[in-house]
Amino acid sequence: MQEWLAKHPRITMHFTPTSASWLNMVERFFRDITTDQLRRGVFTSVPELIATIDAYIAHHNKNPKPFIWTKCARDILQKVIRANDRLSSKQNATLH
């Protein structure tokens, strides 16, 4: 992996906390396709499901819009840490 990254300097790896899947753009796309297309769908065959997914992707790609972060990574990660701390303290309080 390090060798490949050295040969592709434009690529930067970003690791997201396991508790923050919403930071991962692929996870966000899966959420959108699930919410917009799949959750209440009725598919009578695998080919029908595949056609629905392909149609969603084609529609999505007709007018692509880049996602623009409005916060810097430090601020986002600090918010995640604060949320985890609050959640942990509430979980601990209910256990005792």
Backbone as JSON Lines, residues from 0, in Angstrom:
{"i":0,"aa":"M","n":[0.83,-1.19,0.0],"ca":[0.0,0.0,0.0],"c":[0.88,1.25,0.0]}
{"i":1,"aa":"Q","n":[1.89,1.29,0.84],"ca":[2.77,2.46,0.91],"c":[3.46,2.71,-0.42]}
{"i":2,"aa":"E","n":[3.84,1.63,-1.08],"ca":[4.5,1.75,-2.38],"c":[3.55,2.4,-3.4]}
{"i":3,"aa":"W","n":[2.32,1.91,-3.41],"ca":[1.33,2.44,-4.35],"c":[1.06,3.92,-4.06]}
{"i":4,"aa":"L","n":[0.92,4.27,-2.8],"ca":[0.67,5.66,-2.43],"c":[1.84,6.56,-2.82]}
{"i":5,"aa":"A","n":[3.06,6.06,-2.71],"ca":[4.23,6.83,-3.1],"c":[4.21,7.12,-4.6]}
{"i":6,"aa":"K","n":[3.67,6.21,-5.38],"ca":[3.59,6.4,-6.84],"c":[2.41,7.27,-7.25]}
{"i":7,"aa":"H","n":[1.5,7.53,-6.33],"ca":[0.3,8.33,-6.61],"c":[0.18,9.45,-5.58]}
{"i":8,"aa":"P","n":[1.03,10.47,-5.67],"ca":[1.06,11.51,-4.63],"c":[-0.22,12.33,-4.51]}
{"i":9,"aa":"R","n":[-1.08,12.29,-5.53],"ca":[-2.34,13.05,-5.45],"c":[-3.35,12.38,-4.52]}
{"i":10,"aa":"I","n":[-3.12,11.12,-4.21],"ca":[-4.05,10.37,-3.37],"c":[-3.65,10.54,-1.9]}
{"i":11,"aa":"T","n":[-4.64,10.9,-1.09],"ca":[-4.42,11.03,0.35],"c":[-5.41,10.13,1.07]}
{"i":12,"aa":"M","n":[-4.91,9.32,1.97],"ca":[-5.77,8.44,2.74],"c":[-6.34,9.21,3.93]}
{"i":13,"aa":"H","n":[-7.63,9.04,4.16],"ca":[-8.29,9.64,5.31],"c":[-9.0,8.53,6.06]}
{"i":14,"aa":"F","n":[-8.69,8.38,7.31],"ca":[-9.32,7.35,8.12],"c":[-10.35,8.0,9.02]}
{"i":15,"aa":"T","n":[-11.53,7.42,9.02],"ca":[-12.61,7.97,9.83],"c":[-12.84,7.09,11.06]}
{"i":16,"aa":"P","n":[-13.28,7.69,12.15],"ca":[-13.57,6.9,13.34],"c":[-14.69,5.89,13.05]}
{"i":17,"aa":"T","n":[-14.62,4.72,13.65],"ca":[-15.65,3.71,13.4],"c":[-17.02,4.19,13.86]}
{"i":18,"aa":"S","n":[-17.06,5.12,14.78],"ca":[-18.34,5.63,15.27],"c":[-18.88,6.77,14.41]}
{"i":19,"aa":"A","n":[-18.21,7.08,13.32],"ca":[-18.63,8.22,12.49],"c":[-18.73,7.83,11.02]}
{"i":20,"aa":"S","n":[-19.55,6.83,10.74],"ca":[-19.69,6.38,9.35],"c":[-20.23,7.49,8.45]}
{"i":21,"aa":"W","n":[-20.93,8.47,9.05],"ca":[-21.47,9.58,8.26],"c":[-20.37,10.44,7.64]}
{"i":22,"aa":"L","n":[-19.12,10.29,8.1],"ca":[-18.01,11.03,7.5],"c":[-17.52,10.37,6.21]}
{"i":23,"aa":"N","n":[-17.84,9.11,6.02],"ca":[-17.37,8.36,4.86],"c":[-18.34,8.6,3.7]}
{"i":24,"aa":"M","n":[-17.85,9.15,2.61],"ca":[-18.71,9.51,1.48],"c":[-19.42,8.29,0.88]}
{"i":25,"aa":"V","n":[-18.77,7.15,0.88],"ca":[-19.42,5.94,0.37],"c":[-20.6,5.56,1.27]}
{"i":26,"aa":"E","n":[-20.4,5.66,2.57],"ca":[-21.48,5.36,3.5],"c":[-22.64,6.34,3.31]}
{"i":27,"aa":"R","n":[-22.34,7.58,3.05],"ca":[-23.39,8.58,2.81],"c":[-24.16,8.24,1.55]}
{"i":28,"aa":"F","n":[-23.44,7.8,0.49],"ca":[-24.11,7.42,-0.75],"c":[-25.02,6.2,-0.51]}
{"i":29,"aa":"F","n":[-24.52,5.21,0.23],"ca":[-25.35,4.04,0.54],"c":[-26.59,4.45,1.32]}
{"i":30,"aa":"R","n":[-26.42,5.38,2.25],"ca":[-27.58,5.87,3.01],"c":[-28.6,6.5,2.07]}
{"i":31,"aa":"D","n":[-28.11,7.34,1.15],"ca":[-29.01,8.04,0.23],"c":[-29.76,7.06,-0.67]}
{"i":32,"aa":"I","n":[-29.04,6.11,-1.26],"ca":[-29.71,5.18,-2.17],"c":[-30.7,4.3,-1.4]}
{"i":33,"aa":"T","n":[-30.35,3.96,-0.17],"ca":[-31.27,3.15,0.65],"c":[-32.52,3.94,0.97]}
{"i":34,"aa":"T","n":[-32.34,5.18,1.42],"ca":[-33.47,6.02,1.8],"c":[-34.32,6.4,0.59]}
{"i":35,"aa":"D","n":[-33.68,6.82,-0.49],"ca":[-34.4,7.34,-1.65],"c":[-35.0,6.26,-2.54]}
{"i":36,"aa":"Q","n":[-34.39,5.1,-2.58],"ca":[-34.77,4.14,-3.59],"c":[-35.12,2.74,-3.08]}
{"i":37,"aa":"L","n":[-34.4,2.26,-2.1],"ca":[-34.52,0.84,-1.77],"c":[-35.42,0.51,-0.58]}
{"i":38,"aa":"R","n":[-35.45,1.36,0.43],"ca":[-36.1,1.0,1.7],"c":[-37.54,0.53,1.53]}
{"i":39,"aa":"R","n":[-38.34,1.21,0.81],"ca":[-39.75,0.83,0.67],"c":[-40.05,0.16,-0.67]}
{"i":40,"aa":"G","n":[-38.99,-0.17,-1.39],"ca":[-39.17,-0.8,-2.69],"c":[-39.58,-2.26,-2.58]}
{"i":41,"aa":"V","n":[-40.25,-2.73,-3.61],"ca":[-40.62,-4.13,-3.7],"c":[-39.97,-4.66,-4.97]}
{"i":42,"aa":"F","n":[-39.07,-5.6,-4.81],"ca":[-38.33,-6.13,-5.94],"c":[-38.63,-7.61,-6.05]}
{"i":43,"aa":"T","n":[-39.13,-8.01,-7.2],"ca":[-39.53,-9.41,-7.39],"c":[-38.4,-10.28,-7.92]}
{"i":44,"aa":"S","n":[-37.27,-9.65,-8.24],"ca":[-36.13,-10.43,-8.74],"c":[-34.84,-9.64,-8.52]}
{"i":45,"aa":"V","n":[-33.74,-10.35,-8.55],"ca":[-32.44,-9.69,-8.44],"c":[-32.21,-8.76,-9.62]}
{"i":46,"aa":"P","n":[-32.51,-9.18,-10.86],"ca":[-32.33,-8.25,-11.98],"c":[-33.13,-6.95,-11.83]}
{"i":47,"aa":"E","n":[-34.33,-7.03,-11.24],"ca":[-35.13,-5.83,-11.0],"c":[-34.43,-4.91,-9.99]}
{"i":48,"aa":"L","n":[-33.88,-5.49,-8.94],"ca":[-33.14,-4.72,-7.94],"c":[-31.92,-4.07,-8.58]}
{"i":49,"aa":"I","n":[-31.18,-4.83,-9.37],"ca":[-29.99,-4.29,-10.04],"c":[-30.38,-3.15,-10.98]}
{"i":50,"aa":"A","n":[-31.47,-3.3,-11.71],"ca":[-31.93,-2.24,-12.63],"c":[-32.28,-0.97,-11.86]}
{"i":51,"aa":"T","n":[-32.9,-1.13,-10.69],"ca":[-33.26,0.03,-9.85],"c":[-32.01,0.75,-9.37]}
{"i":52,"aa":"I","n":[-31.04,-0.02,-8.92],"ca":[-29.78,0.58,-8.45],"c":[-29.06,1.27,-9.6]}
{"i":53,"aa":"D","n":[-28.98,0.61,-10.76],"ca":[-28.33,1.22,-11.93],"c":[-29.02,2.51,-12.35]}
{"i":54,"aa":"A","n":[-30.37,2.52,-12.32],"ca":[-31.12,3.73,-12.69],"c":[-30.84,4.87,-11.71]}
{"i":55,"aa":"Y","n":[-30.77,4.53,-10.42],"ca":[-30.48,5.56,-9.41],"c":[-29.09,6.15,-9.65]}
{"i":56,"aa":"I","n":[-28.12,5.3,-9.89],"ca":[-26.75,5.78,-10.12],"c":[-26.69,6.64,-11.38]}
{"i":57,"aa":"A","n":[-27.36,6.2,-12.46],"ca":[-27.37,6.97,-13.71],"c":[-28.0,8.35,-13.47]}
{"i":58,"aa":"H","n":[-29.11,8.37,-12.74],"ca":[-29.78,9.65,-12.44],"c":[-28.87,10.53,-11.58]}
{"i":59,"aa":"H","n":[-28.25,9.94,-10.6],"ca":[-27.35,10.67,-9.69],"c":[-26.17,11.26,-10.47]}
{"i":60,"aa":"N","n":[-25.66,10.51,-11.44],"ca":[-24.48,10.95,-12.2],"c":[-24.79,11.97,-13.29]}
{"i":61,"aa":"K","n":[-26.08,12.17,-13.62],"ca":[-26.45,13.16,-14.64],"c":[-26.11,14.58,-14.19]}
{"i":62,"aa":"N","n":[-26.27,14.83,-12.91],"ca":[-26.03,16.16,-12.37],"c":[-25.23,16.04,-11.08]}
{"i":63,"aa":"P","n":[-23.99,15.58,-11.17],"ca":[-23.21,15.36,-9.94],"c":[-22.84,16.68,-9.27]}
{"i":64,"aa":"K","n":[-22.85,16.65,-7.97],"ca":[-22.48,17.83,-7.19],"c":[-21.44,17.41,-6.17]}
{"i":65,"aa":"P","n":[-20.34,18.11,-6.12],"ca":[-19.32,17.73,-5.12],"c":[-19.83,18.06,-3.72]}
{"i":66,"aa":"F","n":[-19.44,17.22,-2.79],"ca":[-19.76,17.5,-1.39],"c":[-18.73,18.47,-0.87]}
{"i":67,"aa":"I","n":[-19.17,19.55,-0.3],"ca":[-18.25,20.56,0.22],"c":[-18.4,20.61,1.74]}
{"i":68,"aa":"W","n":[-17.32,20.24,2.41],"ca":[-17.32,20.29,3.87],"c":[-17.36,21.75,4.31]}
{"i":69,"aa":"T","n":[-18.18,22.04,5.28],"ca":[-18.27,23.41,5.79],"c":[-17.5,23.58,7.09]}
{"i":70,"aa":"K","n":[-17.01,22.49,7.62],"ca":[-16.2,22.52,8.85],"c":[-14.86,21.89,8.55]}
{"i":71,"aa":"C","n":[-13.85,22.28,9.31],"ca":[-12.55,21.65,9.14],"c":[-12.55,20.31,9.89]}
{"i":72,"aa":"A","n":[-11.66,19.43,9.51],"ca":[-11.61,18.08,10.09],"c":[-11.45,18.13,11.61]}
{"i":73,"aa":"R","n":[-10.64,19.04,12.12],"ca":[-10.43,19.14,13.56],"c":[-11.75,19.4,14.3]}
{"i":74,"aa":"D","n":[-12.54,20.35,13.78],"ca":[-13.82,20.68,14.42],"c":[-14.79,19.49,14.39]}
{"i":75,"aa":"I","n":[-14.83,18.8,13.26],"ca":[-15.72,17.65,13.12],"c":[-15.32,16.55,14.09]}
{"i":76,"aa":"L","n":[-14.03,16.25,14.14],"ca":[-13.57,15.18,15.02],"c":[-13.76,15.54,16.5]}
{"i":77,"aa":"Q","n":[-13.59,16.8,16.85],"ca":[-13.85,17.22,18.23],"c":[-15.32,17.02,18.59]}
{"i":78,"aa":"K","n":[-16.2,17.28,17.64],"ca":[-17.63,17.07,17.87],"c":[-17.92,15.58,18.07]}
{"i":79,"aa":"V","n":[-17.29,14.73,17.28],"ca":[-17.46,13.28,17.43],"c":[-16.98,12.84,18.81]}
{"i":80,"aa":"I","n":[-15.84,13.35,19.24],"ca":[-15.29,12.98,20.56],"c":[-16.24,13.42,21.67]}
{"i":81,"aa":"R","n":[-16.76,14.65,21.58],"ca":[-17.71,15.14,22.59],"c":[-18.96,14.26,22.63]}
{"i":82,"aa":"A","n":[-19.47,13.9,21.46],"ca":[-20.68,13.06,21.4],"c":[-20.4,11.69,22.0]}
{"i":83,"aa":"N","n":[-19.26,11.11,21.7],"ca":[-18.91,9.81,22.28],"c":[-18.76,9.88,23.78]}
{"i":84,"aa":"D","n":[-18.16,10.96,24.27],"ca":[-18.0,11.14,25.71],"c":[-19.38,11.22,26.4]}
{"i":85,"aa":"R","n":[-20.29,11.99,25.81],"ca":[-21.63,12.11,26.39],"c":[-22.36,10.77,26.36]}
{"i":86,"aa":"L","n":[-22.25,10.07,25.25],"ca":[-22.91,8.78,25.13],"c":[-22.34,7.79,26.14]}
{"i":87,"aa":"S","n":[-21.03,7.77,26.27],"ca":[-20.39,6.86,27.23],"c":[-20.82,7.17,28.65]}
{"i":88,"aa":"S","n":[-20.89,8.45,29.01],"ca":[-21.28,8.79,30.38],"c":[-22.74,8.42,30.64]}
{"i":89,"aa":"K","n":[-23.61,8.57,29.65],"ca":[-25.01,8.18,29.83],"c":[-25.14,6.66,29.94]}
{"i":90,"aa":"Q","n":[-24.4,5.94,29.15],"ca":[-24.44,4.48,29.22],"c":[-23.93,3.99,30.57]}
{"i":91,"aa":"N","n":[-22.84,4.6,31.05],"ca":[-22.29,4.22,32.35],"c":[-23.27,4.54,33.47]}
{"i":92,"aa":"A","n":[-23.97,5.66,33.36],"ca":[-24.93,6.06,34.39],"c":[-26.08,5.06,34.48]}
{"i":93,"aa":"T","n":[-26.51,4.51,33.36],"ca":[-27.63,3.56,33.39],"c":[-27.19,2.19,33.9]}
{"i":94,"aa":"L","n":[-25.89,1.91,33.83],"ca":[-25.38,0.6,34.3],"c":[-25.23,0.58,35.82]}
{"i":95,"aa":"H","n":[-25.11,1.75,36.45],"ca":[-24.84,1.8,37.91],"c":[-26.06,2.18,38.68]}
